Amino acid sequence: MTRTEQVIEDAMALVKRCRAQRERETEDRRQRLARIELMRVPKYLPRGGVQLDLPLN
């Protein structure tokens, strides 16, 4: 194997490791955001579909 082939092989291995790390981080981020979304309190409290009266006298 020539030096050029070795350099290309090393570069491809580095790209493969970086891609695997990026995919792991993306999956971790997705799971973390899903947990945060579950913990969030809704900005409004559902009232069971009953509209409240607003007296405008």
MDTraj code that builds the backbone (N, CA, C; nanometers):
import mdtraj as md
import numpy as np

residues = "MET THR ARG THR GLU GLN VAL ILE GLU ASP ALA MET ALA LEU VAL LYS ARG CYS ARG ALA GLN ARG GLU ARG GLU THR GLU ASP ARG ARG GLN ARG LEU ALA ARG ILE GLU LEU MET ARG VAL PRO LYS TYR LEU PRO ARG GLY GLY VAL GLN LEU ASP LEU PRO LEU ASN".split()
xyz = np.array([
    [0.0856, -0.1171, 0.0000],
    [0.0000, 0.0000, 0.0000],
    [0.0904, 0.1237, 0.0000],
    [0.0603, 0.2127, -0.0912],
    [0.1418, 0.3338, -0.1012],
    [0.1007, 0.4338, 0.0064],
    [0.1819, 0.5327, 0.0220],
    [0.1555, 0.6368, 0.1222],
    [0.0236, 0.7093, 0.0912],
    [-0.0009, 0.7343, -0.0358],
    [-0.1238, 0.8026, -0.0763],
    [-0.2462, 0.7207, -0.0382],
    [-0.2406, 0.5916, -0.0664],
    [-0.3529, 0.5040, -0.0315],
    [-0.3748, 0.5005, 0.1196],
    [-0.2660, 0.5013, 0.1956],
    [-0.2763, 0.4999, 0.3414],
    [-0.3419, 0.6282, 0.3929],
    [-0.3028, 0.7411, 0.3364],
    [-0.3607, 0.8692, 0.3770],
    [-0.5101, 0.8721, 0.3447],
    [-0.5468, 0.8247, 0.2268],
    [-0.6881, 0.8208, 0.1883],
    [-0.7660, 0.7290, 0.2815],
    [-0.7110, 0.6141, 0.3136],
    [-0.7777, 0.5200, 0.4037],
    [-0.7957, 0.5808, 0.5431],
    [-0.6921, 0.6484, 0.5924],
    [-0.7020, 0.7145, 0.7234],
    [-0.8085, 0.8245, 0.7222],
    [-0.8136, 0.9010, 0.6144],
    [-0.9125, 1.0078, 0.6038],
    [-1.0539, 0.9508, 0.6004],
    [-1.0732, 0.8427, 0.5269],
    [-1.2056, 0.7805, 0.5204],
    [-1.2461, 0.7233, 0.6564],
    [-1.1513, 0.6686, 0.7302],
    [-1.1807, 0.6168, 0.8642],
    [-1.2197, 0.7315, 0.9574],
    [-1.1520, 0.8439, 0.9454],
    [-1.1854, 0.9611, 1.0265],
    [-1.3257, 1.0122, 0.9942],
    [-1.3588, 1.0165, 0.8660],
    [-1.4927, 1.0597, 0.8248],
    [-1.5980, 0.9652, 0.8817],
    [-1.5705, 0.8363, 0.8790],
    [-1.6648, 0.7370, 0.9313],
    [-1.6853, 0.7554, 1.0817],
    [-1.5767, 0.7790, 1.1568],
    [-1.5886, 0.8006, 1.3015],
    [-1.6657, 0.9282, 1.3318],
    [-1.6368, 1.0347, 1.2565],
    [-1.7066, 1.1620, 1.2782],
    [-1.8555, 1.1486, 1.2485],
    [-1.8897, 1.0782, 1.1428],
    [-2.0304, 1.0593, 1.1080],
    [-2.1020, 0.9794, 1.2162],
    [-2.0383, 0.8742, 1.2671],
    [-2.0993, 0.7933, 1.3730],
    [-2.1196, 0.8772, 1.4993],
    [-2.0212, 0.9587, 1.5338],
    [-2.0337, 1.0448, 1.6518],
    [-2.1464, 1.1464, 1.6326],
    [-2.1547, 1.2064, 1.5149],
    [-2.2591, 1.3045, 1.4873],
    [-2.3980, 1.2402, 1.4952],
    [-2.4114, 1.1182, 1.4444],
    [-2.5400, 1.0487, 1.4511],
    [-2.5767, 1.0152, 1.5958],
    [-2.4778, 0.9748, 1.6766],
    [-2.5050, 0.9479, 1.8187],
    [-2.5504, 1.0746, 1.8896],
    [-2.4815, 1.1852, 1.8642],
    [-2.5173, 1.3118, 1.9280],
    [-2.6560, 1.3584, 1.8842],
    [-2.6893, 1.3385, 1.7581],
    [-2.8215, 1.3760, 1.7086],
    [-2.9297, 1.2944, 1.7777],
    [-2.9077, 1.1652, 1.7933],
    [-3.0047, 1.0788, 1.8609],
    [-3.0180, 1.1170, 2.0082],
    [-2.9057, 1.1445, 2.0740],
    [-2.9106, 1.1878, 2.2144],
    [-2.9888, 1.3183, 2.2284],
    [-2.9642, 1.4122, 2.1382],
    [-3.0339, 1.5410, 2.1417],
    [-3.1840, 1.5209, 2.1205],
    [-3.2209, 1.4325, 2.0280],
    [-3.3622, 1.4057, 2.0023],
    [-3.4296, 1.3469, 2.1261],
    [-3.3626, 1.2536, 2.1924],
    [-3.4192, 1.1925, 2.3130],
    [-3.4304, 1.2946, 2.4263],
    [-3.3294, 1.3785, 2.4409],
    [-3.3316, 1.4802, 2.5456],
    [-3.4463, 1.5789, 2.5232],
    [-3.4639, 1.6234, 2.3992],
    [-3.5719, 1.7165, 2.3693],
    [-3.7086, 1.6519, 2.3898],
    [-3.7193, 1.5225, 2.3610],
    [-3.8465, 1.4527, 2.3836],
    [-3.8783, 1.4486, 2.5327],
    [-3.7788, 1.4253, 2.6170],
    [-3.8014, 1.4245, 2.7624],
    [-3.8419, 1.5628, 2.8115],
    [-3.7765, 1.6665, 2.7601],
    [-3.8097, 1.8030, 2.8001],
    [-3.9530, 1.8350, 2.7588],
    [-3.9919, 1.7940, 2.6400],
    [-4.1269, 1.8209, 2.5910],
    [-4.2310, 1.7532, 2.6792],
    [-4.2016, 1.6348, 2.7295],
    [-4.2950, 1.5648, 2.8176],
    [-4.3090, 1.6357, 2.9519],
    [-4.2020, 1.6989, 2.9986],
    [-4.2038, 1.7639, 3.1294],
    [-4.2700, 1.9016, 3.1250],
    [-4.2855, 1.9587, 3.0084],
    [-4.3417, 2.0932, 2.9961],
    [-4.4865, 2.0976, 3.0423],
    [-4.5197, 2.2057, 3.1089],
    [-4.6576, 2.2304, 3.1496],
    [-4.7243, 2.3083, 3.0370],
    [-4.8466, 2.2721, 2.9999],
    [-4.9126, 2.3487, 2.8932],
    [-4.9300, 2.4950, 2.9337],
    [-4.9271, 2.5830, 2.8357],
    [-4.9390, 2.7260, 2.8624],
    [-5.0804, 2.7635, 2.9039],
    [-5.1750, 2.6775, 2.8822],
    [-5.3127, 2.7024, 2.9216],
    [-5.3669, 2.5763, 2.9874],
    [-5.4665, 2.5932, 3.0684],
    [-5.5310, 2.4783, 3.1305],
    [-5.6620, 2.4523, 3.0581],
    [-5.6813, 2.3328, 3.0090],
    [-5.8063, 2.3042, 2.9390],
    [-5.9251, 2.3166, 3.0341],
    [-6.0334, 2.3747, 2.9881],
    [-6.1523, 2.3990, 3.0698],
    [-6.2654, 2.3021, 3.0353],
    [-6.2386, 2.1982, 2.9629],
    [-6.3427, 2.1028, 2.9298],
    [-6.4372, 2.1514, 2.8217],
    [-6.3971, 2.2473, 2.7426],
    [-6.4787, 2.2945, 2.6326],
    [-6.5847, 2.3957, 2.6721],
    [-6.5842, 2.4436, 2.7954],
    [-6.6836, 2.5412, 2.8400],
    [-6.6235, 2.6806, 2.8277],
    [-6.6916, 2.7671, 2.7535],
    [-6.6433, 2.9036, 2.7379],
    [-6.6906, 2.9876, 2.8560],
    [-6.6019, 3.0636, 2.9137],
    [-6.6364, 3.1471, 3.0281],
    [-6.7064, 3.2741, 2.9811],
    [-6.8044, 3.3195, 3.0602],
    [-6.8771, 3.4424, 3.0278],
    [-6.7914, 3.5636, 3.0606],
    [-6.8061, 3.6671, 2.9808],
    [-6.7368, 3.7927, 3.0038],
    [-6.8418, 3.9038, 3.0046],
    [-6.8837, 3.9480, 3.1238],
    [-6.9869, 4.0525, 3.1293],
    [-6.9312, 4.1858, 3.0795],
    [-6.9990, 4.2445, 2.9832],
    [-6.9547, 4.3710, 2.9231],
    [-7.0554, 4.4823, 2.9528],
    [-7.0960, 4.5000, 3.0776],
    [-7.1942, 4.6026, 3.1147],
    [-7.1310, 4.7385, 3.1195],
])
top = md.Topology()
chain = top.add_chain()
for i, resn in enumerate(residues, 1):
    res = top.add_residue(resn, chain, resSeq=i)
    for name in ("N", "CA", "C"):
        top.add_atom(name, md.element.get_by_symbol(name[0]), res)
traj = md.Trajectory(xyz[None], top)
